Every structure is written in structure tokens, then in C-alpha cells.
Amino acid sequence: MLKKLEEMKVEEEWFQHFFEGWLLQMQNLLDQLLNVLAMPDSETKMEHQNHLIKKVLSHYEQYIEEKAKVAEADVLLMLSPTWLSAYEQALLWIGDYKPSLILRLANDAVEGLSVTQREMLEKMMREIRRAEREIGGEMAKIQESVASPEILGLVRKVGRVMNGEIYQLDSTVEGIKIALVGAVKKADEVRVSTVREVVEILSAEQTVQFLAAVTEFQLRVRRLGLQRDQEVASC
């Protein structure tokens, strides 16, 4: 048990280090996105945009991949990340931001959307909200199972039961963990597909605007959250 806790602590420290480095790279990518937006229209600008879009999407997907590894090792840590501020955690939905929030940023930040583009984004929003409800329902069922009389009864008896019942508790907890990992994976799949589908709807110029808005939002929330935590700590 002690060895397992030590391994989890190492995993937590490693991901926190990765996350800090990932955010630094994100700030650099935001600067590049803003610089490209300021360039005059030209073939060179188009090449820069397409190259940068691929870089930003790859950077985002790297984060999702590393999160998945941590979730496999300790899904509860991913659902309540210790490396995030209290403000950031308050905005989370199953380990990250809601896909519908990402889509709202597209509607708010992108200029020159055509009627067709708006209709496609509105259709996406309906589909995303349906997916969010389905995954949210799965999470609610998992939470209900954790609080069920059967589980609570096993937990209370752990200190004075035979090995067979302890094994039953271990098996039950493992089943809950697998269900949680599955829910986190589904949520991340919707997040990734949301970004990908938005990019397919938008032009290169609009995609750069969208990615800049998403990146700036996350960095701004990060700064504000750390500031609030410092203010609370100093009181």
C-alpha cells in the first residue's frame, strides 16, 4: 500500500512538471498565433497559419494523451487535479473544460462567420450538449454506486472481515475505477473532436482566431486562479 502511494505521488509530481512546461509552450504558441493574425494577407501568411494550426493541435493532443496516462494510474487525481488553482478546478467538467465552452469561444471570438458556418456550429452545439448530458449521466451513476449501502457496508467492515470480503471490496473499487477512467476518456474524446470539427468548419484565418481565443482563455484563467490562491493564502 505504501509503495502504491509513493508511485502515485511520483506520478502527480511528474504531471505537474509536465503541465507547467506545457503551459509555457502554450504561451509561446499564443504569441505566434497573435503575430500571424497581425501579418498582412499573403501566401506566406497562409503557410504560417497552416503550419501553426498543426502545431497548436498537436500540442493540445499531447496534453490529452499525457492526461490519459495519469488517469489510468490514478483517475481520482485527474478528476481533482492538485496542480490547478481552486478557481480552475471550479470550472472543470470531468477533468477539463466543457466541450460546449470551447465551442462558445468559437462563436464569440471568430470574425466573419457565414450563415452556413453559424448553422453548422449551432448543430454542433446541440450534439455536444447531448454528449455532455450522456457522459454526465454516466458519472452520476458511478457516484451513486460509490455511495451505495453495499459499498459503504464493505468499507465499514474492512478492518474486521475475512480475506474474501476484502477481495470483494478490492474488486468493486477496481470496477469503479475502470468506469471513471472510461468516463474521463469519453469526455476527452468529445473535447478533441469538438476542436477538430470546429477547425474543419472555419477558414485558416478564423481557425487561428479560434485557437488564440481558446489558448488565451486557459492562460488567463490560470493567471487569475493563481492570483486568487495567493490572496487567500496571505489572508
N, C-alpha and C positions, 0 to 999 in steps of 0.2 A: 504493500500500500504506500509506504514511504517512497519507494523507488518510483512508483507511478506519479505521485505528487511532484517529485523532483523533475521528472520528464515533462510534465505539464507546465511547470514553471519555466523550464528551458524553452519550450515551445512558445510560451507567452512572451518571453523576453526577445526571442528571435523575431517574432512577428512585429513586435513594437519597433524594433530596429529597422526591419524591412519597411514598415509603414512610414516612418519618419523620412527615410530615404526616398520612398515613393512620392511623398508629398513635395519634397524638394524638386524632384524631377517634374512633378506636375506644375509647380510654379514656373519652371523653365519653359515648359510647353505652353503655358498660358502666355508668357511673354512673346513666344514665337507666333502664337495664334493672333495676338493683337498686332504684332508687327506686320504680318501678312495682310490683315484687314486694312492696314493703313497704306499698303502699296497701291500704286495706280494700276488700273486694269491692263493686263498684258499676258502674253503667252507664258512668260516667266512666272508671273503671279499664279497662274493656273497650275503650273508644275509644282510650285512651292505648296500650294493649297492641297493638292492631291497627295504629295509626299507627307505633309504634316498630318493630314487626316488619318493616314495609315499609322503614323507614329502614335498618335493620341489613342486610337482604338486599340492598338497593341498594348499600350501602357495600361489602359483600363482593364483589358482582359488578363493581363499578367496579375493584377490585383485580385481579380475574381479567382484565378487559378490558385494563388497562394492562400486565399481565404478558405478555399475548399479543402486544402491540405490540413489547415488548422481545425476546421470543423470536423474532419474525420477523427482527429486526435482528441479534441475537446470541444464539442459543439456548444456547450453552455458558455464557454469563453467567447465564442464568436457571436452569440446572442446577446451578451453583455460585455462588450469589449472594454478592458481596463485601460487601453491606450487612448480612448476617446474621452473628451470632456463630458461633463454632465449634460450640457446643452446639446452636444452632438448625439449622445445616447438617447435623449428625449425625442429626437427626430427620427430615430431608427424604426424600421419595419422589417422584422425577421433578418436582422443583421446588417441592414444597409438602408439607403433611402428608397422610398416607394417608387416603382416604375412610373406611376402617374405623375409624380412630382417632376421626374426627368422630362416627361412629355410636356408638362405645363411650361417648363423653361423654354422649350422649343417654340411654343405658341407666343410666349411673352417676348423672347429675345430676337427672334428671326424676323428680318425685314423682307418686305416684298412677297409675302406668301400669296399664291394664286388661289382662286376659288377652289380649284381641284385639290391643291395641296391641303387647304384647310379641311376640306371634306374627308380626305384620307387620314389626316391627323385626328379628326373627330371620331372616325370609325375606329382608329387605333385606340383612342381613349376608352371607348366603350368595351373593347376587347380586353384591354389591360385591367380595367376595373373589375371585369368579370373574373379574370385570372386572380386578381388580388383577393377577391371575396372567396374564391375556391381554396386558395392556399391559406388564407386567414381562418377559414373553417376547419381545415386540417390541423392547424396549430391549436385551435380552441379544443378540438377533440383530444389532442395529445395532452394539453394542460389538464383537461378533465380526468384523463386516465391517471395522471400523476397524483391527483388529489382523491382518487377513488378509495373507498373503505378498504378494498383488498390490499392496495399498495401501502396505505398508511398502517394497516394492521401488521403487515410483514415487517415494515420498518420498526415498529414498536417492539416487535418480538425478536429482532436480530440478536440482541445481547443474551438471549436465553433459549435459542432454538437449536435443533439438531442441524447437522450439515445439509441435509436435504432441503430444508426450508431456506437456509441461507443461499443455497444454489438457486432456488426458485426466485429469490429476490434478485440475485445477480442476473438471471436470465430475463426477468421482467425489465430491469433497468436497462439492460442491453437493447431490448426491443424498443424502449422509449427513445434511447439514443439514436438508433437507426432511423426511427420515424422523424426525429428532429433534424438529423442530417439530410434526410430526404426533402423535408420542407424548405430548409435553407438552400439546397441545391435548386429546387424548383423556383424559388424566389429569385435567385441569381440568374437563372436561365431567362426568366421574364425580363429582368433588368438588361441583360446583354442583348436579347432580341429587340427590346424597345429601342435601344441606341442604334442598333443595326438597321432597323426598319425606318427610323427617322432619317438616317443618313441616306437611305435609298430614295426617300421622298424629296429630299432637299437638293438644291444645286450645290456645287462645291463651295461657293461663297456663303451660302446660307448654312451649310454644314459647319464651316469654320466659326460662324457666329454662334451656332448652337453649342458646339464643343467649348468655345470660350465661355459661354454663359454657364454651362454645367461645371466646368473647372473652376471658374471664379466663385460660383456659389459654394462649392465644397471648401475651398480655401478660406472664404470669408466666414463661413460657419465655424471652421476650425479656429481661426484667429479670435473670433468673438467668444467661443466656448472656453478657450484657454484663458482669455482675459477675465471672464466671469469666475472661473475656478480660482484664479489668483486673488480676485477681490474677496471671494468667500473665505479663502484661507487666511487672508490678512485681517479679517474682522475679529 
